[in-house]
């Protein structure tokens, strides 16, 4: 199947296992009635085709005996027409079944990809996944629908032709089989290599898709870095790899037809020579020779179909191997999700509606001795014995150097990852004991890069709350200072934001992401560097919004701007994966050197870093701007 290799992003690619035929049949099983019908139609068409040489033999016999042949000719025409109609019906049925198989396969893949753990996504390139869902699934269609049925029909026609040839002349059948056996062995030897070539071709296309998706997603960076030539060179390299793999596959597939033709033509020459001599000596009738020749020619069609179908089947198995790699990946684990209550807006109803099983006095969030390393960096701990509590309806801030583990904590709370040790509780319940949808229905997480999806402003704002009313939308637009911006747009909320929100500024994307989570009315609001691209006015308005939000939900915010967190009820100083200090802004300025150092390096308004005595901490220098 080919050696393992590393892709352009440094990820290890392993050769997929050969998919057994029973796996193919598992995908076919839901469409078995249609495939059986198509096979029966194909078989009936084959029977009609096999009857034609016998009728032709009858024509020559009647002509030799000076008998009328009108009826026999009409029978031949009827056989031709009936075979054509059955072939058309079979083709339509197979096409419909094939599209149904692709529909089911793509539906399964899309559903599973969206439910993979985040760590699994990080092991794959998005472009390659897209290629497998689109291109590979199409190759599977040919193998599962057309190839299997055509193999069955081809075998029936082939065996039927051989049986009738045996009936007509066993000697010439033996000569024919000698030629055909050589062709069969050669084609099967080639088909095994075709499967390996197909895998390489599909992998090359996957890498090309992934590389192109990577470059287009960061097209501004590519242009500003004048990296067009370098990106083109890398992508053209993938194009050439795909070309070479495709040529190798085409070269192998091109061998199939000549081998078949040579075998049939060799048999034809032998039959014509020996059969002609026997007719000349009177040991064989001319009609029998013509019928035998017609059956020999008929063998060329099922043989070509059989060999081509075997080739398609091998290519389909290679494509299915890549698809099965995705299907076998485990999904996010957790208890079964529970249905939403009829009167609720989320898995547990309106924000703040806690279940009876939750301890009434439990903190909103408890992090207990959590240790964690990202799956892609197993030897590098991101968190080590992290511990803290977040009271209900409070504002807690996480501050610390970059890479200290602040964003990692938020990711663990929402179970984007699971801790390696320790536990995280939400309202007194371990997050691993909560159904995934229930847990995430309680949380509003605004990520550090404030992702915005391609689509309209409205679709982005209502993404987490599709049934939001116009009044609720207007309220969050006001709270995030987006109302005037939306009103100034010709299409208002129906304005397209571009791929990844490229038509919005950085600050606008952050405010859209915050508005989306506020509209969701979560019980715990997680904010990760949400003011990094905001101006002073919008940041000030956000502080007011957070104070208002803390009256109905618990707020946990990560920030490097101390202006964002100075009024927090609790500030946690995180360093090297641990909480090294906790307190208020004023107490931490006095008691924690790291916090004081961080404060001294920020662009803060006058008076922000004063301690309780009205003095700045030692080493603090107020910078302008």
C-alpha positions as CSV (number, residue, x, y, z in Angstrom):
1,X,0.0,0.0,0.0
2,X,3.0,2.3,0.2
3,X,5.3,3.5,2.9
4,X,4.4,5.9,5.7
5,X,5.3,9.5,5.1
6,X,5.0,13.0,6.6
7,X,2.7,15.6,5.2
8,X,3.5,19.3,4.7
9,X,2.4,20.1,8.3
10,X,4.7,17.5,9.8
11,X,1.9,15.1,10.6
12,X,2.7,11.4,10.1
13,X,0.7,9.7,7.4
14,X,0.2,6.0,7.8
15,X,-0.8,3.6,5.1
16,X,-4.5,2.6,5.5
17,X,-5.3,-1.0,5.9
18,X,-6.9,-2.9,3.1
19,X,-10.7,-2.8,3.6
20,X,-12.2,-6.3,3.5
21,X,-15.1,-7.0,1.2
22,X,-17.4,-7.5,4.2
23,X,-16.9,-3.8,5.0
24,X,-17.9,-2.9,1.5
25,X,-21.0,-5.1,1.9
26,X,-21.9,-3.4,5.2
27,X,-22.3,-0.1,3.3
28,X,-24.3,-1.9,0.5
29,X,-26.7,-3.6,2.9
30,X,-29.2,-0.7,3.3
31,X,-29.6,-0.7,-0.5
32,X,-29.8,-4.4,-0.9
33,X,-33.3,-4.5,-2.4
34,X,-32.4,-2.0,-5.1
35,X,-29.1,-3.8,-5.9
36,X,-30.9,-7.1,-6.1
37,X,-33.4,-5.6,-8.6
38,X,-30.6,-4.1,-10.6
39,X,-28.8,-7.5,-10.6
40,X,-31.9,-9.3,-11.7
41,X,-32.4,-6.8,-14.6
42,X,-28.8,-7.2,-15.5
43,X,-29.1,-11.0,-15.4
44,X,-32.3,-10.9,-17.5
45,X,-30.5,-8.7,-20.1
46,X,-27.6,-11.1,-20.1
47,X,-30.0,-14.0,-20.8
48,X,-31.5,-12.1,-23.7
49,X,-28.0,-11.4,-25.1
50,X,-27.0,-15.0,-24.8
51,X,-30.1,-16.1,-26.7
52,X,-29.2,-13.9,-29.7
53,X,-26.4,-16.1,-31.2
54,X,-28.7,-19.1,-31.0
55,X,-31.4,-17.2,-32.9
56,X,-28.7,-16.1,-35.5
57,X,-27.7,-19.7,-35.9
58,X,-31.4,-20.5,-36.6
59,X,-31.5,-17.8,-39.3
60,X,-28.5,-19.4,-41.1
61,X,-30.1,-22.8,-40.8
62,X,-33.4,-21.6,-42.2
63,X,-31.7,-19.8,-45.0
64,X,-29.7,-23.0,-45.9
65,X,-33.0,-24.9,-45.9
66,X,-34.8,-22.1,-47.9
67,X,-37.3,-21.6,-45.1
68,X,-38.8,-18.1,-44.4
69,X,-36.8,-16.1,-41.8
70,X,-39.2,-13.1,-41.1
71,X,-40.4,-14.4,-37.8
72,X,-36.8,-15.2,-36.6
73,X,-35.6,-11.8,-37.6
74,X,-38.4,-10.1,-35.7
75,X,-37.4,-12.2,-32.6
76,X,-33.8,-10.9,-33.0
77,X,-35.1,-7.3,-33.1
78,X,-37.3,-7.9,-30.1
79,X,-34.3,-9.4,-28.2
80,X,-32.2,-6.3,-29.0
81,X,-34.8,-3.8,-27.9
82,X,-35.7,-5.7,-24.7
83,X,-32.0,-5.9,-23.8
84,X,-31.6,-2.1,-24.4
85,X,-34.6,-1.3,-22.2
86,X,-33.4,-3.5,-19.4
87,X,-30.0,-2.0,-19.6
88,X,-31.4,1.6,-19.4
89,X,-33.5,0.6,-16.3
90,X,-30.5,-1.0,-14.7
91,X,-28.3,2.1,-15.3
92,X,-30.8,4.4,-13.8
93,X,-31.3,2.2,-10.8
94,X,-27.6,1.9,-10.2
95,X,-27.1,5.6,-10.5
96,X,-29.8,6.3,-7.9
97,X,-28.4,3.6,-5.6
98,X,-24.9,5.1,-6.0
99,X,-26.0,8.6,-5.1
100,X,-27.9,7.1,-2.1
101,X,-24.7,5.4,-0.9
102,X,-22.8,8.7,-1.2
103,X,-25.6,10.5,0.6
104,X,-25.4,8.0,3.5
105,X,-21.6,8.0,3.6
106,X,-21.2,11.8,3.5
107,X,-24.0,12.2,6.1
108,X,-22.1,9.8,8.4
109,X,-18.8,11.5,7.9
110,X,-20.1,15.0,8.4
111,X,-21.9,13.9,11.6
112,X,-18.8,12.2,13.0
113,X,-16.3,15.0,12.0
114,X,-18.4,17.5,13.9
115,X,-18.4,15.3,17.0
116,X,-14.7,14.4,17.0
117,X,-12.7,15.4,20.1
118,X,-10.7,18.5,19.4
119,X,-7.5,16.5,19.8
120,X,-8.5,14.3,16.9
121,X,-9.1,17.4,14.7
122,X,-5.6,18.6,15.5
123,X,-4.1,15.4,14.1
124,X,-5.7,16.0,10.7
125,X,-5.6,18.7,8.1
126,X,-8.9,20.3,7.2
127,X,-8.3,20.2,3.5
128,X,-7.6,16.5,3.6
129,X,-10.8,15.8,5.5
130,X,-12.7,17.8,2.9
131,X,-11.1,15.8,0.2
132,X,-12.1,12.5,1.9
133,X,-15.7,13.6,2.3
134,X,-16.0,14.8,-1.3
135,X,-13.6,13.0,-3.6
136,X,-13.1,9.6,-1.8
137,X,-16.8,9.1,-1.2
138,X,-17.4,9.5,-4.9
139,X,-14.9,6.7,-5.6
140,X,-16.6,4.5,-3.1
141,X,-19.9,5.0,-5.0
142,X,-18.5,3.4,-8.1
143,X,-17.2,0.4,-6.2
144,X,-20.3,-0.2,-4.1
145,X,-23.0,0.4,-6.7
146,X,-21.8,-0.2,-10.3
147,X,-18.9,-2.5,-9.7
148,X,-20.5,-5.2,-7.6
149,X,-23.6,-5.4,-9.8
150,X,-21.5,-5.4,-13.0
151,X,-19.3,-8.1,-11.6
152,X,-22.3,-10.3,-10.9
153,X,-23.8,-9.6,-14.3
154,X,-20.5,-10.1,-16.0
155,X,-19.9,-13.4,-14.3
156,X,-23.4,-14.6,-15.4
157,X,-22.8,-13.6,-19.0
158,X,-19.3,-15.0,-19.0
159,X,-20.4,-18.4,-17.5
160,X,-23.5,-18.5,-19.7
161,X,-21.4,-17.9,-22.8
162,X,-18.9,-20.6,-21.8
163,X,-21.7,-23.0,-21.2
164,X,-23.3,-22.4,-24.6
165,X,-19.9,-22.6,-26.3
166,X,-19.3,-25.9,-24.6
167,X,-22.7,-27.1,-26.0
168,X,-21.7,-26.0,-29.5
169,X,-18.1,-27.2,-29.6
170,X,-16.0,-28.4,-26.6
171,X,-12.7,-28.5,-28.5
172,X,-12.8,-24.9,-29.6
173,X,-13.9,-23.9,-26.1
174,X,-10.7,-25.4,-24.7
175,X,-8.6,-23.4,-27.1
176,X,-10.5,-20.2,-26.1
177,X,-10.1,-20.9,-22.4
178,X,-6.3,-21.2,-22.8
179,X,-6.1,-17.7,-24.1
180,X,-8.5,-16.3,-21.5
181,X,-6.8,-17.8,-18.4
182,X,-3.6,-15.9,-19.3
183,X,-5.5,-12.6,-19.5
184,X,-7.3,-13.2,-16.2
185,X,-4.1,-13.9,-14.3
186,X,-2.5,-10.8,-15.8
187,X,-5.4,-8.5,-15.0
188,X,-5.6,-9.6,-11.3
189,X,-1.9,-9.1,-10.9
190,X,-2.3,-5.5,-12.2
191,X,-5.5,-4.8,-10.1
192,X,-3.6,-5.3,-6.9
193,X,-1.1,-2.7,-7.9
194,X,-3.9,-0.4,-9.0
195,X,-5.2,-0.3,-5.4
196,X,-1.8,1.0,-4.1
197,X,-1.6,3.5,-6.9
198,X,-5.1,4.8,-6.1
199,X,-4.3,5.3,-2.4
200,X,-1.2,7.4,-3.4
201,X,-3.3,9.4,-5.9
202,X,-6.0,10.1,-3.3
203,X,-3.5,11.1,-0.7
204,X,-1.8,13.5,-3.1
205,X,-5.2,15.1,-3.8
206,X,-5.8,15.3,-0.1
207,X,-2.5,17.0,0.6
208,X,-3.1,19.4,-2.2
209,X,-6.6,20.3,-0.8
210,X,-5.1,20.8,2.6
211,X,-2.2,23.0,1.4
212,X,-4.5,25.1,-0.7
213,X,-7.0,25.5,2.1
214,X,-4.1,26.6,4.4
215,X,-2.9,29.3,2.0
216,X,-6.3,30.7,1.1
217,X,-7.3,30.8,4.8
218,X,-4.3,33.1,5.5
219,X,-4.3,34.9,2.1
220,X,-3.7,38.3,3.7
221,X,-0.6,37.0,5.5
222,X,0.6,35.3,2.3
223,X,0.4,38.6,0.4
224,X,1.8,40.8,3.2
225,X,4.7,38.4,3.5
226,X,5.2,38.3,-0.3
227,X,5.1,34.6,0.0
228,X,3.1,33.9,-3.2
229,X,6.0,32.3,-4.9
230,X,6.9,30.1,-2.0
231,X,3.3,29.0,-1.5
232,X,2.9,28.4,-5.3
233,X,6.1,26.3,-5.3
234,X,4.9,24.2,-2.4
235,X,1.4,23.7,-3.9
236,X,2.7,22.9,-7.4
237,X,4.9,20.3,-5.7
238,X,1.7,18.7,-4.4
239,X,0.1,19.1,-7.8
240,X,3.0,17.2,-9.4
241,X,2.8,14.5,-6.8
242,X,-0.9,14.1,-7.6
243,X,0.0,14.1,-11.3
244,X,2.7,11.4,-10.9
245,X,0.4,9.2,-8.8
246,X,-2.5,9.7,-11.2
247,X,-0.2,8.8,-14.2
248,X,0.9,5.7,-12.4
249,X,-2.7,4.7,-11.8
250,X,-3.7,5.5,-15.4
251,X,-0.7,3.4,-16.7
252,X,-1.8,0.4,-14.7
253,X,-5.4,0.8,-15.7
254,X,-4.4,1.2,-19.3
255,X,-3.0,-2.4,-19.3
256,X,-6.4,-3.9,-18.6
257,X,-8.1,-3.3,-21.9
258,X,-5.1,-4.4,-24.2
259,X,-4.7,-7.6,-22.2
260,X,-8.4,-8.4,-22.7
261,X,-8.3,-7.5,-26.4
262,X,-5.2,-9.6,-27.0
263,X,-6.8,-12.6,-25.3
264,X,-10.1,-12.3,-27.2
265,X,-8.4,-11.6,-30.6
266,X,-6.0,-14.5,-30.1
267,X,-8.9,-16.8,-29.3
268,X,-10.8,-15.4,-32.3
269,X,-7.9,-16.2,-34.7
270,X,-7.6,-19.7,-33.4
271,X,-11.4,-20.3,-33.7
272,X,-11.5,-18.8,-37.2
273,X,-8.6,-20.9,-38.3
274,X,-9.6,-24.2,-36.8
275,X,-13.4,-23.7,-37.2
276,X,-13.0,-22.6,-40.8
277,X,-11.0,-25.7,-41.6
278,X,-13.7,-27.9,-39.9
279,X,-16.5,-26.2,-41.8
280,X,-14.5,-26.8,-45.1
281,X,-14.2,-30.5,-44.2
282,X,-17.9,-30.7,-43.3
283,X,-17.3,-31.6,-39.7
284,X,-19.0,-28.4,-38.5
285,X,-22.0,-26.4,-39.8
286,X,-21.5,-22.7,-40.8
287,X,-24.2,-21.6,-38.4
288,X,-22.5,-23.3,-35.5
289,X,-19.2,-21.5,-36.3
290,X,-21.0,-18.2,-36.5
291,X,-22.8,-18.8,-33.3
292,X,-19.6,-19.8,-31.6
293,X,-17.8,-16.7,-32.9
294,X,-20.7,-14.5,-31.6
295,X,-20.3,-16.0,-28.2
296,X,-16.6,-15.4,-28.3
297,X,-17.2,-11.8,-29.2
298,X,-19.8,-11.6,-26.4
299,X,-17.0,-12.8,-24.0
300,X,-15.1,-9.6,-24.8
301,X,-17.8,-7.4,-23.3
302,X,-18.3,-9.3,-20.0
303,X,-14.5,-9.8,-19.7
304,X,-13.9,-6.0,-20.2
305,X,-16.7,-5.3,-17.8
306,X,-15.4,-7.7,-15.2
307,X,-11.8,-6.5,-15.4
308,X,-12.9,-2.8,-15.3
309,X,-15.2,-3.5,-12.4
310,X,-12.5,-5.3,-10.5
311,X,-10.2,-2.2,-11.1
312,X,-13.0,0.1,-9.9
313,X,-13.6,-2.1,-6.9
314,X,-9.9,-2.0,-5.9
315,X,-9.9,1.8,-6.3
316,X,-13.1,2.0,-4.3
317,X,-11.6,-0.2,-1.5
318,X,-8.6,2.2,-1.4
319,X,-10.9,5.2,-1.1
320,X,-13.0,3.4,1.5
321,X,-9.9,2.7,3.5
322,X,-9.3,6.4,3.8
323,X,-13.0,7.0,4.7
324,X,-12.9,4.2,7.3
325,X,-9.9,5.8,9.0
326,X,-12.3,8.7,9.8
327,X,-15.2,6.5,10.8
328,X,-13.1,4.5,13.2
329,X,-12.0,7.6,15.1
330,X,-13.8,7.8,18.5
331,X,-16.3,10.5,19.2
332,X,-16.4,12.8,22.2
333,X,-17.3,10.7,25.2
334,X,-19.7,11.4,28.0
335,X,-23.1,10.3,29.5
336,X,-26.0,10.2,27.0
337,X,-27.5,13.6,26.2
338,X,-31.0,14.3,27.7
339,X,-33.8,15.9,25.7
340,X,-34.4,19.6,26.1
341,X,-37.4,20.4,28.3
342,X,-40.3,21.8,26.4
343,X,-40.3,25.1,28.3
344,X,-36.6,25.7,28.2
345,X,-34.2,27.5,25.8
346,X,-31.3,25.1,26.3
347,X,-30.5,21.7,27.7
348,X,-31.6,22.8,31.1
349,X,-34.0,25.6,30.4
350,X,-33.3,29.3,30.9
351,X,-30.0,30.5,32.3
352,X,-29.7,30.0,36.0
353,X,-32.1,27.1,36.2
354,X,-30.1,24.5,38.0
355,X,-31.2,20.9,38.4
356,X,-32.4,19.5,41.6
357,X,-29.4,17.2,41.8
358,X,-26.9,20.1,42.0
359,X,-25.7,21.1,45.5
360,X,-27.4,24.5,46.0
361,X,-24.3,26.1,47.7
362,X,-21.7,24.7,45.4
363,X,-19.4,27.2,43.6
364,X,-20.0,27.7,40.0
365,X,-16.6,26.3,39.0
366,X,-14.2,24.2,41.0
367,X,-10.8,23.2,39.6
368,X,-9.3,20.5,41.7
369,X,-5.6,19.6,41.4
370,X,-5.8,19.5,37.6
371,X,-2.9,18.4,35.5
372,X,-3.0,18.6,31.7
373,X,-0.7,18.3,28.7
374,X,-2.0,18.8,25.1
375,X,-2.2,15.5,23.2
376,X,0.1,17.0,20.5
377,X,2.7,17.8,23.2
378,X,2.4,14.9,25.7
379,X,5.7,15.6,27.5
380,X,5.0,19.4,28.0
381,X,2.5,20.0,30.8
382,X,0.3,23.0,30.3
383,X,-1.3,22.8,33.8
384,X,0.2,21.3,37.0
385,X,-1.9,20.9,40.1
386,X,-4.1,23.8,39.1
387,X,-6.6,24.6,41.9
388,X,-9.2,27.4,42.4
389,X,-12.9,28.1,42.9
390,X,-15.2,30.6,41.2
391,X,-18.2,31.6,43.3
392,X,-21.6,31.9,41.7
393,X,-22.6,35.2,40.1
394,X,-19.1,36.7,40.4
395,X,-16.4,38.0,38.1
396,X,-13.1,36.2,38.3
397,X,-10.1,37.1,36.2
398,X,-7.1,34.9,35.2
399,X,-4.0,36.9,34.6
400,X,-0.4,35.8,34.0
401,X,2.3,35.6,31.3
402,X,1.6,34.1,27.9
403,X,1.7,30.3,28.0
404,X,0.9,30.2,31.7
405,X,-2.1,28.0,31.1
406,X,-5.0,30.5,31.3
407,X,-6.7,29.5,28.0
408,X,-6.1,25.9,28.8
409,X,-8.3,26.1,31.9
410,X,-11.2,27.5,29.9
411,X,-10.8,24.8,27.3
412,X,-11.0,22.1,30.0
413,X,-14.1,23.7,31.6
414,X,-16.0,23.3,28.3
415,X,-14.5,19.8,27.8
416,X,-12.7,20.6,24.6
417,X,-10.1,18.4,26.3
418,X,-10.2,16.3,29.4
419,X,-7.6,16.7,32.2
420,X,-4.9,14.1,32.7
421,X,-5.4,14.3,36.5
422,X,-7.7,16.0,38.9
423,X,-11.2,17.1,38.2
424,X,-13.3,20.1,37.2
425,X,-16.8,20.7,38.7
426,X,-19.6,22.9,37.4
427,X,-22.2,23.7,40.1
428,X,-21.0,20.7,42.2
429,X,-21.0,18.1,39.3
430,X,-17.9,16.7,37.6
431,X,-18.0,18.0,34.0
432,X,-17.3,14.4,32.8
433,X,-20.5,13.3,34.4
434,X,-22.6,15.8,32.4
435,X,-23.8,15.1,28.9
436,X,-21.7,17.1,26.4
437,X,-24.7,19.1,25.1
438,X,-26.0,19.9,28.6
439,X,-22.5,21.0,29.7
440,X,-21.9,23.3,26.8
441,X,-25.5,24.6,26.9
442,X,-24.6,26.0,30.4
443,X,-21.4,27.7,29.1
444,X,-20.8,30.6,26.9
445,X,-17.1,30.6,25.7
446,X,-15.7,33.5,23.7
447,X,-12.5,32.2,22.2
448,X,-9.2,34.1,22.0
449,X,-9.4,34.5,18.2
450,X,-13.1,35.4,18.3
451,X,-14.0,33.2,15.3
452,X,-16.7,34.4,13.0
453,X,-18.2,32.0,10.4
454,X,-18.9,32.7,6.8
455,X,-22.5,34.0,6.4
456,X,-24.5,37.0,7.6
457,X,-24.2,39.0,10.8
458,X,-27.6,37.6,11.8
459,X,-26.5,34.0,11.3
460,X,-23.4,34.6,13.4
461,X,-25.1,36.4,16.2
462,X,-27.8,33.7,16.5
463,X,-25.5,30.8,16.0
464,X,-25.7,29.5,19.6
465,X,-29.3,30.7,20.0
466,X,-31.2,30.2,16.6
467,X,-34.6,31.1,18.1
468,X,-33.6,34.5,19.5
469,X,-36.2,37.2,19.2
470,X,-35.7,40.6,17.6
471,X,-35.8,42.3,21.0
472,X,-33.1,40.0,22.4
473,X,-30.9,40.7,19.3
474,X,-31.4,44.5,19.7
475,X,-30.4,44.2,23.4
476,X,-27.1,42.4,22.8
477,X,-26.3,44.7,19.9
478,X,-26.7,47.7,22.3
479,X,-24.6,46.0,25.1
480,X,-21.7,45.3,22.7
481,X,-21.9,48.7,20.9
482,X,-22.8,47.1,17.6
483,X,-26.2,48.8,17.1
484,X,-24.9,51.9,15.3
485,X,-22.6,49.8,13.2
486,X,-25.4,47.5,12.1
487,X,-27.8,50.4,11.5
488,X,-25.2,52.0,9.1
489,X,-25.0,48.9,7.0
490,X,-27.2,48.9,3.8
491,X,-28.3,45.3,4.5
492,X,-28.2,45.5,8.3
493,X,-28.1,42.1,10.0
494,X,-28.2,40.4,6.5
495,X,-24.8,41.8,5.6
496,X,-22.3,39.1,4.6
497,X,-19.2,39.0,6.8
498,X,-17.0,37.0,4.4
499,X,-15.0,33.9,5.0
500,X,-14.0,33.8,8.6
501,X,-15.4,37.3,9.1
502,X,-12.7,38.8,6.9
503,X,-15.0,41.8,6.1
504,X,-15.1,42.8,9.8
505,X,-12.3,44.5,11.8
506,X,-10.7,42.6,14.6
507,X,-12.6,44.6,17.2
508,X,-15.9,44.0,15.4
509,X,-15.3,40.3,15.3
510,X,-14.6,40.3,19.0
511,X,-17.8,42.2,19.7
512,X,-19.8,39.9,17.4
513,X,-18.4,36.8,19.3
514,X,-19.3,38.4,22.7
515,X,-22.8,39.3,21.5
516,X,-23.3,35.7,20.3
517,X,-22.5,34.3,23.7
518,X,-24.6,36.9,25.6
519,X,-27.6,36.1,23.4
520,X,-27.2,32.5,24.5
521,X,-27.8,33.5,28.2
522,X,-25.2,31.1,29.6
523,X,-24.8,30.3,33.3
524,X,-21.1,30.5,33.1
525,X,-19.5,33.0,30.7
526,X,-15.8,32.3,29.7
527,X,-14.0,35.2,28.0
528,X,-10.5,34.7,26.6
529,X,-8.7,37.9,25.7
530,X,-11.9,39.4,24.3
531,X,-10.7,43.1,24.4
532,X,-7.3,42.6,22.7
533,X,-8.4,44.4,19.6
534,X,-10.9,46.9,21.0
535,X,-10.4,50.6,21.4
536,X,-10.8,52.3,24.8
537,X,-14.4,53.2,24.4
538,X,-15.6,49.7,23.4
539,X,-13.5,48.2,26.2
540,X,-15.1,50.5,28.7
541,X,-18.5,49.6,27.5
542,X,-17.6,45.9,27.8
543,X,-16.7,46.4,31.4
544,X,-20.2,47.8,32.0
545,X,-21.7,44.8,30.1
546,X,-19.7,42.3,32.2
547,X,-20.8,44.0,35.5
548,X,-24.4,43.7,34.3
549,X,-23.9,40.0,33.1
550,X,-22.4,39.0,36.5
551,X,-25.9,39.7,38.1
552,X,-27.3,36.7,36.1
553,X,-24.3,34.5,35.4
554,X,-20.8,33.7,36.5
555,X,-18.0,35.4,34.6
556,X,-14.5,34.0,34.2
557,X,-12.2,36.2,32.1
558,X,-8.7,35.8,30.8
559,X,-6.9,39.1,30.1
560,X,-3.5,40.7,29.6
561,X,-5.0,44.2,29.9
562,X,-5.4,44.9,33.6
563,X,-7.9,47.5,32.7
564,X,-10.2,44.6,31.9
565,X,-9.9,42.9,35.2
566,X,-9.2,45.6,37.9
567,X,-12.8,45.5,39.1
568,X,-13.1,41.7,39.3
569,X,-14.3,40.2,42.5
570,X,-11.4,37.8,42.4
571,X,-8.1,37.8,40.4
572,X,-6.1,34.6,40.0
573,X,-2.4,35.0,39.0
574,X,-1.4,32.0,36.9
575,X,2.2,31.0,36.2
576,X,3.7,27.8,34.9
577,X,0.4,26.0,35.0
578,X,-0.5,26.9,38.6
579,X,-2.3,29.5,40.6
580,X,0.5,31.3,42.4
581,X,-1.7,34.1,44.0
582,X,-5.3,35.2,44.4
583,X,-7.0,38.3,45.6
584,X,-8.2,41.7,44.5
585,X,-6.3,44.2,42.3
586,X,-5.2,46.3,45.3
587,X,-4.1,43.3,47.4
588,X,-2.2,41.7,44.7
589,X,-0.3,44.9,43.9
590,X,1.0,44.8,47.4
591,X,1.5,41.1,47.8
592,X,2.5,39.5,44.5
593,X,5.6,40.6,42.6
594,X,4.6,38.9,39.4
595,X,1.2,40.7,39.4
596,X,2.9,44.0,40.2
597,X,5.4,43.4,37.3
598,X,2.6,42.6,34.9
599,X,0.7,45.8,36.0
600,X,3.8,47.9,35.5
601,X,4.2,46.7,31.9
602,X,0.6,47.6,30.8
603,X,-0.7,50.7,29.1
604,X,-3.1,51.7,32.0
605,X,-5.1,54.8,32.7
606,X,-3.8,57.1,35.4
607,X,-4.5,55.8,38.9
608,X,-5.4,52.3,37.8
609,X,-2.4,50.7,39.5
610,X,-2.5,52.8,42.7
611,X,-2.4,50.7,45.8
612,X,-4.7,51.2,48.8
613,X,-2.5,54.0,50.1
614,X,-2.6,55.9,46.9
615,X,1.0,55.0,45.9
616,X,2.3,53.0,43.0
617,X,4.1,49.8,43.8
618,X,7.8,49.7,43.8
619,X,9.2,49.3,40.2
620,X,5.9,50.6,38.7
621,X,6.3,53.1,35.9
622,X,3.2,54.7,34.4
623,X,3.4,54.8,30.6
624,X,1.5,57.1,28.4
625,X,-0.9,56.1,25.7
